[in-house]
Amino acid sequence: MSRINDVGGMVGFPPIVEEPDEPRWHADWEAHVVALNGALLRRGVYNLDEFRDAIERIPPGEYLAASYYEKWLRAITALLAEKGVARPEELTGD
């Protein structure tokens, strides 16, 4: 079964345009998400396959609307809730 992240060869997607001299992070929160993910992986809260699967399970419309690190954050929060590390309301601020 193809998921929205598997767009290779699909029609209708524009070419990727690289930014000249693109910064590693566009905002501080992106670096924080990368650091958090690394810490959770090292602690064994989840593994890389679970992380990738969580990204790929984001609903198509939300996946296409999200930035690269927004997808990471969505995957991290989903996994923390699924594994019982945190309650969903703790992760969303509700």
C-alpha positions, 0 to 999 in steps of 0.5 A: 500500500502506498502512503502519501510520503511515497511520491516518487514518480507521481504526477503533479508535484513540482521539482524540489528547489534548493535554497542557496546557502540554506541554513541548517535550521530555519527556527530554533524549535527545529533544532530542539525537535531534532535533539529531542528525537535523538534523546528519545531514540537513545533512551529506547522510548521508540526506534527509528522504524517506529519513528518513520512509520509514525511520520508515514501515518500522518493523514495525507492532507496534514502530511502535505501541509506540514514542514519537514520538522513539523512532521517529526514533531507530530511523529514524536508526540504520537509515539509518546502518547501511544507508548504511554509516556505522556497523555495526549493533553500533556502533549498538546497543551489542552 
